[in-house]
Amino acid sequence: GQETPQCLIVLGAYRSNEVHSDHMLNHYIESFQSSASARVTTFNLEGLTESHTIDLISDSLKLPIRWTRSLASTVHKKSLGNPFFVKMFMSSLLDDHKQSYSLRDRCWKWDIDDVKGVGIEETVATMMSKRISRLPVAVIEALIVASCFGVRVDKGVICSLSGF
């Protein structure tokens, strides 16, 4: 008969600054690396450079770099190049009405001094808490109940909580 290949691909992601040398994950990685039958390839992803942030924001807003450079540079300084923080900060500008789309001019507008005055939350949890607090009270209450069910919630439970 034909031999079945014995292959397994494991993909993992973690923040290297949160996983110290005595962390269990490092023991697993070292175990895999020392195994003759496993090949381990690691990638270290750094934050966005200022140039990448400028390109990203310019592309996202569909505006030339000369118009977005000051906005993107400010966003980069506040986010330290963390892609998640860049996205969250840009979303917060919309939520806080610091950025808006002009139908008359058919482009995005912002006041750079307003943007510079906006703070950025220090952690993802703080950012998410702030966003959740803006939701309607009924939605927040449903989320509180749903959180008691763990990481995953059955669709039926969601329907029951939302009244559908």
C-alpha positions as CSV (number, residue, x, y, z in Angstrom):
1,G,0.0,0.0,0.0
2,Q,0.8,3.6,-0.2
3,E,2.5,5.2,2.9
4,T,0.6,8.0,4.6
5,P,2.8,11.1,5.2
6,Q,3.3,12.0,8.8
7,C,3.2,15.7,8.8
8,L,2.0,18.3,11.2
9,I,2.1,22.1,10.9
10,V,1.8,24.2,14.0
11,L,1.4,27.9,13.7
12,G,1.7,30.0,16.8
13,A,1.8,33.7,17.7
14,Y,2.9,35.3,20.9
15,R,4.3,38.6,22.1
16,S,8.0,38.0,22.8
17,N,8.1,40.7,25.5
18,E,5.4,38.7,27.4
19,V,7.0,35.3,27.2
20,H,10.1,35.0,29.4
21,S,12.8,32.3,29.3
22,D,11.1,30.2,32.0
23,H,7.7,30.3,30.3
24,M,6.2,26.9,29.3
25,L,6.0,28.0,25.6
26,N,9.8,28.4,25.5
27,H,10.2,24.9,26.8
28,Y,8.0,23.6,24.0
29,I,9.8,25.6,21.3
30,E,13.2,24.3,22.6
31,S,11.9,20.8,22.6
32,F,10.8,21.1,19.0
33,Q,14.0,22.7,18.0
34,S,16.1,19.9,19.5
35,S,14.0,17.2,17.9
36,A,15.6,15.5,14.9
37,S,12.2,15.0,13.3
38,A,10.9,18.5,13.6
39,R,11.8,21.6,11.7
40,V,11.1,24.9,13.4
41,T,11.0,28.2,11.6
42,T,10.4,31.4,13.5
43,F,9.5,34.8,12.3
44,N,9.9,37.9,14.4
45,L,7.4,40.6,13.4
46,E,8.4,44.1,14.4
47,G,6.1,47.1,14.6
48,L,5.4,49.2,11.6
49,T,8.0,51.8,10.6
50,E,6.8,55.4,10.2
51,S,7.1,55.0,6.5
52,H,4.8,51.9,6.6
53,T,2.3,53.7,8.8
54,I,2.3,56.6,6.3
55,D,1.7,54.3,3.4
56,L,-1.0,52.3,5.3
57,I,-3.0,55.4,6.2
58,S,-2.5,57.0,2.8
59,D,-3.8,53.9,1.1
60,S,-6.6,53.4,3.6
61,L,-7.9,57.0,3.2
62,K,-7.2,57.0,-0.6
63,L,-5.3,60.2,-0.3
64,P,-1.9,61.2,-1.4
65,I,1.0,60.9,1.1
66,R,1.5,64.7,1.0
67,W,-2.0,65.1,2.6
68,T,-1.7,62.3,5.1
69,R,1.9,62.6,6.3
70,S,1.3,64.7,9.4
71,L,-1.7,62.6,10.4
72,A,0.2,59.3,9.8
73,S,3.3,60.6,11.6
74,T,1.2,61.6,14.6
75,V,-0.6,58.2,14.6
76,H,2.8,56.4,14.4
77,K,4.2,58.3,17.3
78,K,1.1,57.6,19.4
79,S,0.9,53.9,18.5
80,L,4.7,53.2,18.5
81,G,4.1,51.3,15.2
82,N,1.8,48.7,16.8
83,P,-0.5,47.7,13.9
84,F,-3.4,46.9,16.2
85,F,-3.0,50.3,18.0
86,V,-2.8,52.1,14.6
87,K,-6.2,50.5,13.6
88,M,-7.8,51.2,17.0
89,F,-6.5,54.8,17.1
90,M,-7.8,55.5,13.6
91,S,-11.2,54.0,14.6
92,S,-11.2,56.1,17.8
93,L,-10.7,59.2,15.6
94,L,-13.9,58.4,13.8
95,D,-15.8,57.5,17.0
96,D,-14.7,60.7,18.7
97,H,-15.5,62.8,15.6
98,K,-11.9,63.9,15.1
99,Q,-12.0,62.6,11.5
100,S,-14.9,62.7,9.1
101,Y,-15.7,62.2,5.5
102,S,-16.5,65.3,3.5
103,L,-19.2,64.6,0.9
104,R,-18.6,68.0,-0.6
105,D,-14.8,67.5,-1.0
106,R,-15.1,63.7,-1.4
107,C,-12.3,63.0,1.0
108,W,-11.4,62.5,4.6
109,K,-10.8,65.5,6.8
110,W,-9.3,66.1,10.2
111,D,-7.8,68.8,12.3
112,I,-4.2,67.7,13.0
113,D,-4.2,69.7,16.3
114,D,-7.3,67.8,17.5
115,V,-5.6,64.5,16.5
116,K,-2.4,65.4,18.4
117,G,-4.5,66.1,21.5
118,V,-6.1,62.7,21.5
119,G,-4.5,60.2,23.9
120,I,-3.9,56.6,23.2
121,E,-4.8,53.9,25.7
122,E,-1.9,52.0,27.1
123,T,-3.3,48.5,26.7
124,V,-5.6,46.7,24.3
125,A,-7.9,45.8,27.3
126,T,-8.3,49.5,28.1
127,M,-9.1,50.3,24.5
128,M,-11.6,47.5,24.2
129,S,-13.2,48.5,27.5
130,K,-13.6,52.1,26.2
131,R,-15.2,50.8,23.0
132,I,-17.6,48.4,24.8
133,S,-18.7,51.2,27.2
134,R,-20.1,53.1,24.2
135,L,-22.4,50.2,23.3
136,P,-26.1,50.3,24.3
137,V,-26.8,49.1,27.9
138,A,-28.8,46.1,26.6
139,V,-25.9,44.9,24.5
140,I,-23.4,45.3,27.4
141,E,-25.8,43.3,29.7
142,A,-26.0,40.6,27.0
143,L,-22.2,40.5,26.7
144,I,-21.9,40.2,30.5
145,V,-24.2,37.2,30.5
146,A,-22.5,35.7,27.5
147,S,-19.1,36.0,29.1
148,C,-20.2,33.6,31.8
149,F,-20.4,30.8,29.1
150,G,-16.6,31.0,28.4
151,V,-14.7,31.8,25.3
152,R,-17.3,30.4,22.9
153,V,-21.0,30.9,23.1
154,D,-23.6,28.8,21.2
155,K,-25.6,30.6,18.6
156,G,-28.8,29.6,20.4
157,V,-27.7,31.3,23.6
158,I,-26.9,34.5,21.7
159,C,-30.4,34.4,20.0
160,S,-32.0,33.9,23.4
161,L,-30.1,36.8,25.0
162,S,-30.9,39.1,22.1
163,G,-34.6,38.2,22.0
164,F,-34.6,36.5,18.6
